[in-house]
Amino acid sequence: MEFGIFVQGYVPASRSAADPGAEHHALMEETEYVIQADASGFKYAWASEHHFLDEYSHLSANDVFLGYLAHATERIHLGSGIFNPLPQVNHPAKVAEKVAMLDHLSGGRFEFGSGRGAGSHEILGFLPGITDMNHTKEIWEETIAEFPKMWLQEEYEGFQGTHWSLPARKILPKPYGPSHPAMWYAAGSPSSYAMAGRKGLGVLGFSVQKVSDMEWVVESYKTAVGQAEAVGAFVNDNVMVTSTAICAETHAKAVEIAVSGGLNYLQSLLFRYHDTFPRPDGIPEWPELLPEYTEEIIELLIAEELMICGDPDEVFRQCKRWEQAGADQLSFGLPIGVPYEHTMETIRLIGEHVIPKIDTDPVHRTTRFRQAAGS
């Protein structure tokens, strides 16, 4: 199992109230998390693309963010988590150009994750008036298979669809190195895993909450990907899942950090904006918040395998559970409201004590797929 981090430009109101420069400081700190993850042996860093989601995510121009990191890092793969290819948001030809340009700037380290937007607040900003948020799936389905053609055809043959069109044109630049970047889909519901597998796409699994939910979802994906008709030049047989992670020198310190981190606020914002995700029972309606997390709640979340938290040995065992459940990649959502110094310590400790025991392959999984397709 490989490891990554996921950043999104989290700027809670409490931080803005205490610091007039909170937005700038948050974005700059997140570049430092990626740089530290690169130095600590993490293989992937994913950056969100969200729009209009106050507090929850101020990372809207992730292509610019990732361009900076392409120069600031050496080995870590940089992924769009996501680029939104709906033509009402980003014209597909421009998305293809951004992907190829980032592939050059990173020396072939770019990963192309796509998706359809976070929920009704974001979607209706670009598609006002629609009543069924699943309408975006039809647009995405029409678009996703065109990207490999844009990258690999000397002159793209053009497209005439229901939602967008483009005459025959040369899409430049072409990707760097063999074939094209690995393609992923951000799964907002368990049913999306099998759909992505049938298309040969890796899954960015933002909907799996606990290890026990992982096993049947992975089984459905692996069954589908084994029979894939890939939209790209190769099958990216890959399931990435995300989890909260706090690692400290002692269990007591990790729990203390978690209790003081305001984790309930970020979780409340998630359900505020991601209203197209499955909503568990008992989640309050915004602006009502989830209860503040006490020490007892944190211990319960650890026991229920809903978060990774503890000393390095405990975190190693918790990560092994995800590997045993079938995850190909485990990415940690950072930041979560925990102070900068504690977040950096989590990255360093996991890099020192956990990753070397689990990920012993020096080559990225997607690099192997891509090289095989280009040979």
Secondary structure, 3 states (H helix, E strand, C coil): CEEEEEECCCCCHHHHHHCCCHHHHHHHHHHHHHHHHHHCCCCEEEECCCCCCCCCCCCCCHHHHHHHHHHHCCCCEEEECCECCCCCCCCHHHHHHHHHHHHHHCCCCEEEEECCCCCHHHHHHHCCCCCCCCHHHHHHHHHHCHHHHHHHCCCECCEECCCCEECCECCCCCCCCCCCCCEEEEECCCHHHHHHHHCCCEEEECCCCCHHHHHHHHHHHHHHHCCCCCCCCCCCCCEEEEECEEECCCHHHHHHHHHCCCHHHHHHHHHHHCCCCCCCCCCCCCCCCCCCCCHHHHHHHHHCCCCEEECHHHHHHHHHHHHHCCCCEEEEECCCCCCHHHHHHHHHHHHHHCHHHHCCCCCCHHHHHHHHHHC
